[in-house]
Amino acid sequence: MKILVTGGAGFIGSAVIRYLIQSTEHHVVNVDALTYAGNLESLTEVEGSDRYAFEQADIGDVSRMVAILITTNRML
């Protein structure tokens, strides 16, 4: 299964992503704008996984989100 996590560099999102990569076989795409609450250091444990991808984007940017979904579908 492919899972899109928005705000994945935040406290809760990063915990969800670490769990998914470490405890399941799911593929995870993390979309985060990296504003004040985003911290990619909380994802260093999973950044090398071939089942994890990070995209820096604002979820309000519709054209960027469509591009991410298309690319992710081909990538993972």
DALINUR-V460302 format. One record per pair of residues at least 12 apart in sequence whose ideal C-beta (glycine too) atoms are under 10 Angstrom apart, sorted by the first residue. I is the first residue (numbers start at 0). J is the second residue. D is the distance in Angstrom with one decimal. If there is no record, write none. Layout:
i | j | d
I | J | D
I | J | D
This chain:
i | j | d
0 | 19 | 9.4
0 | 23 | 8.2
0 | 24 | 8.2
0 | 25 | 4.8
0 | 26 | 7.3
0 | 27 | 9.6
1 | 25 | 7.1
1 | 26 | 4.7
1 | 27 | 7.8
1 | 28 | 6.9
1 | 50 | 9.3
1 | 52 | 9.7
1 | 68 | 9.7
1 | 71 | 6.7
1 | 72 | 7.7
1 | 74 | 9.5
1 | 75 | 5.5
2 | 15 | 8.7
2 | 16 | 8.7
2 | 19 | 6.2
2 | 23 | 8.9
2 | 25 | 5.3
2 | 26 | 7.0
2 | 27 | 5.2
2 | 28 | 7.3
2 | 29 | 9.5
2 | 50 | 9.8
2 | 75 | 9.8
3 | 26 | 9.8
3 | 27 | 7.9
3 | 28 | 5.0
3 | 29 | 8.2
3 | 30 | 6.4
3 | 52 | 9.9
3 | 54 | 9.4
3 | 58 | 9.6
3 | 64 | 9.2
3 | 67 | 8.2
3 | 68 | 7.7
3 | 71 | 7.4
4 | 16 | 5.6
4 | 19 | 7.9
4 | 27 | 6.1
4 | 28 | 7.1
4 | 29 | 5.2
4 | 30 | 7.2
4 | 31 | 8.4
4 | 51 | 10.0
4 | 53 | 10.0
5 | 28 | 9.5
5 | 29 | 8.3
5 | 30 | 5.1
5 | 31 | 7.2
5 | 32 | 9.2
5 | 56 | 9.4
5 | 57 | 9.9
5 | 58 | 5.3
5 | 64 | 9.4
6 | 29 | 8.6
6 | 30 | 7.9
6 | 31 | 5.7
6 | 32 | 8.4
6 | 34 | 9.4
6 | 36 | 7.7
6 | 37 | 7.6
6 | 58 | 8.3
7 | 19 | 9.9
7 | 27 | 7.6
7 | 28 | 8.4
7 | 29 | 3.3
7 | 30 | 6.9
7 | 31 | 5.3
7 | 37 | 8.4
7 | 39 | 9.3
7 | 41 | 9.3
7 | 42 | 7.3
7 | 45 | 9.9
7 | 51 | 9.4
7 | 53 | 7.5
7 | 54 | 9.5
8 | 29 | 6.8
8 | 30 | 9.4
8 | 31 | 4.1
8 | 32 | 8.8
8 | 33 | 6.0
8 | 34 | 9.2
8 | 36 | 7.7
8 | 37 | 3.6
8 | 38 | 5.7
8 | 39 | 5.3
8 | 40 | 8.9
8 | 41 | 6.9
8 | 42 | 6.7
8 | 53 | 7.9
8 | 55 | 8.9
9 | 31 | 7.2
9 | 33 | 9.8
9 | 34 | 9.2
9 | 35 | 9.8
9 | 36 | 4.8
9 | 37 | 6.1
9 | 38 | 7.6
9 | 41 | 8.4
10 | 36 | 7.4
10 | 37 | 9.9
10 | 38 | 8.3
10 | 41 | 7.5
11 | 36 | 9.9
12 | 29 | 7.2
12 | 30 | 9.5
12 | 31 | 7.2
12 | 36 | 9.3
12 | 37 | 8.7
12 | 41 | 8.9
12 | 42 | 9.1
13 | 29 | 8.3
13 | 31 | 9.2
13 | 37 | 9.0
13 | 38 | 7.4
13 | 39 | 8.5
13 | 40 | 9.1
13 | 41 | 4.0
13 | 42 | 5.4
13 | 43 | 10.0
13 | 44 | 9.4
13 | 45 | 8.8
14 | 41 | 8.1
14 | 42 | 10.0
15 | 27 | 8.5
15 | 29 | 9.5
16 | 28 | 9.6
16 | 29 | 5.8
16 | 41 | 8.8
16 | 42 | 6.2
16 | 44 | 9.4
16 | 45 | 6.2
16 | 46 | 9.9
16 | 48 | 9.7
16 | 51 | 7.1
16 | 53 | 9.4
17 | 41 | 7.9
17 | 42 | 7.1
17 | 43 | 9.9
17 | 44 | 5.9
17 | 45 | 5.8
17 | 51 | 9.7
18 | 45 | 9.7
19 | 45 | 8.5
19 | 48 | 9.9
19 | 50 | 8.5
19 | 51 | 8.7
20 | 42 | 9.0
20 | 44 | 7.9
20 | 45 | 4.2
20 | 46 | 9.5
20 | 47 | 9.9
20 | 48 | 5.1
20 | 50 | 6.0
20 | 51 | 5.5
21 | 44 | 7.4
21 | 45 | 7.1
21 | 48 | 8.9
23 | 50 | 9.0
24 | 50 | 7.5
25 | 50 | 7.0
25 | 51 | 9.9
25 | 75 | 9.6
26 | 48 | 9.1
26 | 49 | 8.7
26 | 50 | 4.6
26 | 51 | 7.6
26 | 52 | 7.8
26 | 71 | 8.4
26 | 74 | 8.7
26 | 75 | 4.1
27 | 42 | 9.9
27 | 45 | 7.9
27 | 48 | 8.3
27 | 50 | 6.4
27 | 51 | 5.3
27 | 52 | 7.4
27 | 53 | 9.4
27 | 71 | 10.0
27 | 75 | 8.6
28 | 50 | 9.8
28 | 51 | 8.0
28 | 52 | 4.9
28 | 53 | 7.8
28 | 54 | 6.5
28 | 67 | 7.0
28 | 68 | 8.6
28 | 70 | 9.1
28 | 71 | 4.9
28 | 72 | 9.8
28 | 74 | 8.4
28 | 75 | 7.1
29 | 42 | 7.2
29 | 45 | 9.0
29 | 46 | 9.6
29 | 51 | 7.1
29 | 52 | 7.0
29 | 53 | 4.8
29 | 54 | 7.0
29 | 55 | 9.3
30 | 52 | 9.4
30 | 53 | 8.1
30 | 54 | 5.0
30 | 55 | 8.1
30 | 56 | 5.5
30 | 57 | 8.7
30 | 58 | 6.2
30 | 63 | 9.0
30 | 64 | 7.4
30 | 67 | 6.3
30 | 68 | 9.6
30 | 71 | 9.3
31 | 53 | 7.4
31 | 54 | 7.9
31 | 55 | 6.6
31 | 56 | 7.8
31 | 57 | 9.2
31 | 58 | 9.0
32 | 55 | 6.8
32 | 56 | 6.6
32 | 57 | 4.5
32 | 58 | 7.6
32 | 59 | 8.8
32 | 60 | 9.0
33 | 53 | 9.5
33 | 55 | 5.6
33 | 56 | 9.4
33 | 57 | 9.7
34 | 57 | 8.8
37 | 55 | 8.7
39 | 53 | 7.2
39 | 55 | 9.2
49 | 75 | 8.7
50 | 75 | 7.1
51 | 75 | 9.2
52 | 67 | 9.0
52 | 70 | 8.8
52 | 71 | 6.7
52 | 74 | 6.5
52 | 75 | 6.7
54 | 66 | 9.0
54 | 67 | 5.0
54 | 68 | 9.9
54 | 70 | 8.2
54 | 71 | 8.0
